[in-house]
Amino acid sequence: HRHLLGIEGLSPLDIQALLDLADQQVEVSRQIEKRKTTLRGRTQINLFFEPSTRTQSSFEIAGKRLGADVMNMAVASSSVKKGETLIDTAATLNAMRPDIIVVRHHAAGAVHLLAQKVDCAVVNAGDGAHEHPTQALLDALTIRRNKGRIEGLTVAICGDILHSRVARSNMILLAAMGAQVRLVAPTNLLPPGIARLGFPTFTDMRKGLEGADIVMMLRLQRERMNGSFVPSVKEYFRFYGLDQEKLSYAKPDALVMHPGPMNRGVEISSDVADGAQSLIREQVEMGVAVRMAVLEALASHLPNG
Ligand code: CP
């Protein structure tokens, strides 16, 4: 593959190969000397049109650990603010001959469009409510390292599924790897027509978490709600917020995940987020490893790579 635009289009073997490579990168990242040379002489541009803490910083660290020159485009102070379009911005950056562009954009499909306009490899770091492939890969790596497998596990994805690219990429990846995926959400936070995809859906946390090995919580994405349906925080937490009581509905050895950023007291309580069953910090560590694996895999397809 020349780009990584989504989990859709990756085979189970592609996914497994990336996770195996990421396992090796975890070891690299835990050494005192973390620097590899796979991307030496290469230029990586991070182009983030939406805010990010984890994804942007881990792509920067991942690129640097592989020896790339990494440039973070400061979109907020760029000529995007003077009306330059996504495509003109991409063409401008393309003329500087980068090898890899990592893009986050608020519009679904924007990263695919950009990939058609540039000569270099493009990585999707989140496009609207469409896909966030490296998040799904890092979640899969975290699950595999803690449970020893993905196949046969029951994973409950809970919360604002309607607006979540994380949920979408995870649904595709986890199903491809043989997990039993369930969706737990109020009806108005489920995408219309979701039933066609065949995932069991629940509106009740007790039923939805019963027998779950993994409880994956999602942030309520109020910035994508356009005022249509904004639930009250208090009511949402009461019915859908993961606290110790609701977590007890899942298997006793269930593990808790959240892609971040978390809103404590909205979709998850602090004691669960910081508790013994939480993998949230480990997900962040795996994020660097997965992004190193993705960049290294793409490097082998770069000209003269
Ligand atoms: N999980 C995730 O994508 O976090 P950021 O928005 O902070 O990158």
Boltz pocket constraint, residues with backbone or C-beta under 6 A from the ligand:
constraints:
  - pocket:
      binder: B
      contacts: [[A, 51], [A, 52], [A, 53], [A, 54], [A, 55], [A, 56], [A, 125], [A, 126], [A, 135], [A, 259], [A, 260], [A, 261]]
      max_distance: 6.0
